[in-house]
Amino acid sequence: MQNLGYMPTDITAGETIWIAEANTIQGAEDIVLSDYTPADGSTLAYQFAAETPITVDAAANGADTGWTLEITAAQTLLWKAPTLAYSAYITDPNGRVFLIDQGSIAITNSPLATSAWTAIVAACDAAILAYAGNPNGSFTVDGMSISYRSLSQLTDLRTYAKGKEQEEIGGRQKRIIRTRFT
């Protein structure tokens, strides 16, 4: 299957995707397929493989010769970097479904992105502070209980959780490169 070129190649999460001839800002056009039209009873839907997958139905344009598609800012805000796969399916008047478009979109995380890992990092910090009073313990975050027996387990978990948090909100893991000249 080929990429028909209607979808943008990259977006920032939280940005509206509006594919319509009326979209003068992004210079888009209606989705027109030579073998199918809304006038013949065909329907078009795009599916996006996000963390919570969504399907967005295209709407018939005014002339019934093609479709317009709008993916709202609220829907794209949930998309995470680095890429998101999509597929478009046409359903003909007889109920047969055909894949007609497929590709991926490069996603830049929204500046408003948050991560569930942030709560785990905060819980690790609190447990590290309380460690002197009780070296064996546990804490619970969102119904998940985490047990530890040493300070190194806590610091390892915190390091892992901090890395996952940065992945989800678009931060880069800090790397230190040391060199020595002799």
C-alpha positions in Angstrom: 0.0 0.0 0.0 1.2 3.5 -0.8 1.1 6.6 1.2 -1.3 8.9 -0.6 0.3 12.0 0.8 -2.7 13.6 2.5 -1.4 13.3 6.1 1.4 15.6 7.3 4.8 14.0 7.7 5.3 15.6 11.1 3.4 17.4 13.8 3.6 18.6 17.4 1.2 16.8 19.7 -1.7 19.1 20.4 -1.8 20.4 16.8 -5.0 20.0 14.7 -4.8 18.1 11.5 -7.3 19.4 9.1 -7.4 18.0 5.6 -9.8 20.1 3.6 -9.9 22.3 0.5 -11.1 25.1 2.9 -7.9 24.9 4.9 -6.0 27.8 3.5 -3.5 27.9 6.4 -1.9 24.5 5.7 -2.7 24.5 1.9 -4.5 21.2 2.1 -7.0 19.7 -0.3 -10.0 17.3 0.0 -9.2 13.6 0.0 -10.3 12.5 -3.5 -10.1 8.8 -4.5 -10.7 7.9 -8.2 -12.6 4.7 -7.5 -14.7 5.8 -4.5 -16.8 8.8 -3.5 -19.3 9.6 -0.8 -21.9 9.9 -3.5 -21.7 6.2 -4.3 -22.2 5.4 -0.6 -18.5 4.8 0.3 -17.1 5.8 3.7 -13.6 6.7 4.7 -12.0 6.3 8.2 -8.4 6.8 9.4 -7.1 4.7 12.3 -4.2 5.9 14.4 -2.0 3.6 16.5 -1.6 5.8 19.5 -1.3 4.6 23.1 -5.1 4.7 23.1 -5.8 3.9 19.4 -8.5 6.1 17.7 -10.5 6.0 14.5 -11.6 9.2 12.9 -14.3 9.2 10.3 -13.8 11.5 7.3 -16.8 13.7 6.3 -18.1 14.0 2.8 -17.2 17.3 1.1 -19.9 19.6 -0.1 -19.9 18.2 -3.7 -19.8 14.6 -2.5 -16.7 14.1 -4.6 -14.3 13.4 -1.8 -13.8 13.7 2.0 -12.5 16.2 4.6 -10.8 14.9 7.7 -10.2 16.7 11.0 -8.2 15.3 13.9 -8.7 17.7 16.8 -6.0 19.1 19.0 -7.4 17.2 22.0 -6.9 14.0 20.1 -3.4 14.6 18.9 -2.3 15.9 22.4 -2.3 12.3 23.5 0.2 11.2 20.8 3.8 10.5 21.9 7.1 10.8 20.1 8.8 9.5 18.1 6.4 8.2 15.4 2.7 7.3 15.0 1.5 4.8 12.4 -1.8 5.3 10.6 -4.0 3.4 8.1 -7.0 4.6 6.1 -9.8 2.2 5.1 -12.6 2.7 2.6 -15.8 0.8 3.1 -17.7 0.4 -0.2 -21.5 0.4 -0.5 -21.5 -3.5 -0.2 -19.7 -3.3 3.1 -16.3 -4.5 1.8 -13.4 -2.8 3.5 -10.1 -1.9 1.7 -6.9 -0.4 2.9 -6.2 2.7 0.8 -3.6 4.7 2.7 -0.9 3.9 5.2 2.1 5.7 6.7 3.5 7.3 9.8 3.8 10.7 11.2 6.8 12.0 13.1 5.5 13.3 16.5 7.2 16.0 18.6 5.9 15.9 22.2 3.7 18.8 23.3 5.2 21.2 25.8 2.2 20.3 27.9 3.0 16.6 28.0 3.0 14.8 31.3 4.1 11.4 32.4 2.9 8.8 34.9 6.5 8.1 35.7 6.7 11.5 37.4 4.7 10.1 40.4 7.1 7.2 40.7 10.1 9.5 40.7 8.4 11.6 43.5 7.6 8.4 45.5 11.2 7.2 45.1 12.4 10.6 46.4 10.1 10.4 49.4 11.2 6.8 50.1 14.8 7.7 49.9 14.2 10.5 52.5 12.5 8.0 54.8 15.0 5.2 54.2 17.1 6.0 57.3 14.1 5.3 59.6 13.2 2.0 57.9 15.6 0.4 55.4 13.0 -2.2 54.3 9.7 -0.9 53.0 7.4 -0.2 50.1 5.3 2.5 48.6 2.2 2.5 46.3 1.6 4.5 43.2 -1.6 4.3 41.3 -2.5 1.0 42.9 0.9 -0.6 42.2 2.9 -1.6 45.2 6.7 -1.3 45.0 8.9 -3.0 47.6 12.5 -2.3 48.3 15.2 -3.7 50.5 18.1 -1.4 50.0 19.0 2.1 49.1 20.6 0.9 45.8 17.2 -0.6 44.7 15.5 2.7 45.3 18.1 4.7 43.5 18.1 2.3 40.6 14.3 2.5 40.3 14.5 6.3 40.5 17.0 6.4 37.7 14.9 4.0 35.5 11.7 6.0 36.2 13.4 9.3 35.5 14.6 8.0 32.1 11.1 6.8 31.2 9.6 10.1 32.3 12.0 12.0 30.1 11.2 9.7 27.2 7.5 10.4 27.5 7.7 14.2 27.9 10.4 14.6 25.2 13.4 15.3 27.4 16.7 13.7 26.5 18.6 11.6 29.0 21.7 13.4 30.1 24.9 11.9 29.0 28.3 12.8 30.5 31.3 12.2 28.2 34.6 12.3 30.0 37.9 12.3 28.3 41.5 12.4 29.4 44.4 13.7 27.4 47.8 12.2 28.1 
